[in-house]
């Protein structure tokens, strides 16, 4: 699905490239909500700001912080998750296991089924490395291309 409306994009995590991603998305007409780092226990954004998002980008800065960033992303994104949403987990290292944990945590939080009612896609170095559904992967490739962040399939 390529958006017929201006998509609502939520950006969270600790990756240094997230602000640039948000700026590019805003320049393309997306509604962008950036959820910066917050103290432990603080969800980071009012639920109403996130409600009904189309795409969320979770930036994982490094392996050491990944588990905490993914757990926080599940708490932040869970209340706003709706059918058809796409969650992209991105980092400079493989994030497969972290993305799988995020998909399961979002499913538990929302009652929605990943791959059927929402998608989670892992992007490593600008390339779609794994996904819960083909439609989500296609949408992620399209969005990454539009944002000029490089996208494609994993090398053979």
C-alpha positions in Angstrom: 0.0 0.0 0.0 1.4 3.3 -1.0 -0.4 6.1 0.8 -3.2 8.0 -0.8 -3.1 10.5 2.0 -0.3 12.3 3.9 1.1 9.5 6.1 1.6 9.9 9.8 5.2 8.9 10.7 6.4 8.3 14.2 10.2 8.2 14.8 11.7 6.9 18.0 14.9 5.3 19.2 18.5 6.4 19.6 19.9 6.3 16.1 21.6 9.6 15.1 20.0 9.5 11.6 16.4 9.7 12.8 16.2 13.5 12.9 17.4 13.6 9.3 14.8 11.0 8.4 12.0 13.1 10.0 13.1 16.2 8.2 13.0 14.4 4.8 9.6 12.9 5.6 8.2 16.3 6.6 9.6 17.8 3.4 7.6 15.1 1.5 4.4 16.1 3.3 4.2 13.5 6.0 2.9 14.3 9.5 6.0 13.5 11.6 6.0 12.8 15.4 9.5 12.5 16.9 9.6 10.7 20.2 13.0 11.6 21.7 14.8 9.9 24.6 12.8 10.0 27.9 13.5 9.2 31.5 12.7 5.6 32.6 9.0 5.2 33.2 8.1 8.1 31.0 6.3 6.9 27.8 7.8 9.7 25.8 4.7 11.1 24.0 1.0 11.6 24.6 -1.0 8.6 23.2 -3.1 11.0 21.1 0.0 12.2 19.3 0.7 8.7 18.1 -2.9 7.4 17.7 -3.4 5.9 14.2 0.1 6.2 12.9 0.8 4.8 9.4 4.5 4.1 9.8 6.9 4.1 12.8 10.7 4.0 12.4 12.5 2.6 15.4 16.2 3.4 15.3 18.5 1.0 17.1 21.9 2.7 17.8 23.9 -0.3 18.8 23.6 -3.9 20.1 24.2 -3.0 23.7 21.2 -0.6 23.8 18.9 -2.6 21.5 16.9 -4.5 24.0 16.0 -1.3 26.0 15.2 0.6 22.8 12.9 -2.1 21.5 11.1 -2.4 24.9 10.6 1.3 25.0 9.4 1.4 21.4 6.8 -1.3 22.2 5.5 0.9 25.2 5.5 4.0 23.1 3.9 2.6 19.9 1.6 0.0 21.4 -1.3 2.4 22.3 -1.3 4.0 18.8 -0.9 0.8 16.8 -3.8 0.1 14.4 -4.6 -2.3 11.5 -2.4 -1.6 8.5 0.4 0.1 10.4 4.0 -0.5 9.4 6.9 -0.5 12.0 10.4 -0.3 10.6 13.3 -1.4 12.8 16.6 0.0 11.5 20.2 0.0 12.6 23.8 -0.3 11.5 23.9 -3.9 12.8 21.6 -6.8 12.3 18.3 -6.2 14.2 16.4 -9.4 13.3 16.0 -10.7 16.8 15.2 -7.2 18.2 12.6 -6.7 15.5 11.0 -10.1 16.2 10.8 -9.2 19.9 9.2 -5.9 19.0 6.6 -7.6 16.7 5.7 -10.0 19.5 5.5 -7.2 22.1 3.3 -5.1 19.9 1.0 -8.0 19.2 0.7 -8.7 22.9 0.0 -5.0 23.6 -2.5 -4.5 20.8 -4.1 -7.9 20.2 -3.2 -7.5 16.5 -1.4 -10.2 14.6 2.0 -9.2 12.9 2.1 -10.1 9.3 -1.7 -10.1 9.0 -2.9 -6.9 10.7 0.3 -4.9 10.9 3.8 -5.4 9.6 7.3 -5.1 11.1 10.2 -4.8 8.7 13.9 -4.9 9.6 16.3 -2.7 7.7 20.0 -3.1 8.0 22.2 -0.4 6.3 19.3 0.8 4.2 18.4 -2.7 2.9 15.2 -4.6 3.9 16.7 -7.7 5.6 13.5 -9.4 6.9 9.8 -8.8 7.3 6.6 -10.2 8.8 4.8 -9.6 5.5 5.5 -8.9 1.8 3.3 -5.8 1.7 5.1 -4.2 4.6 8.5 -4.9 2.9 7.3 -3.4 -0.3 6.0 -0.3 1.5 9.2 0.0 3.5 11.3 -0.1 0.2 9.1 2.5 -1.3 9.3 4.8 1.7 13.1 4.4 2.1 13.5 5.2 -1.6 11.4 8.3 -1.3 13.3 9.4 1.8 16.6 8.9 -0.1 17.8 6.4 2.5 18.6 3.6 0.1 16.5 0.4 0.0 16.4 -2.9 -1.7 16.5 -6.5 -1.1 19.3 -8.3 0.8 22.3 -9.2 -1.3 22.1 -12.7 -2.8 
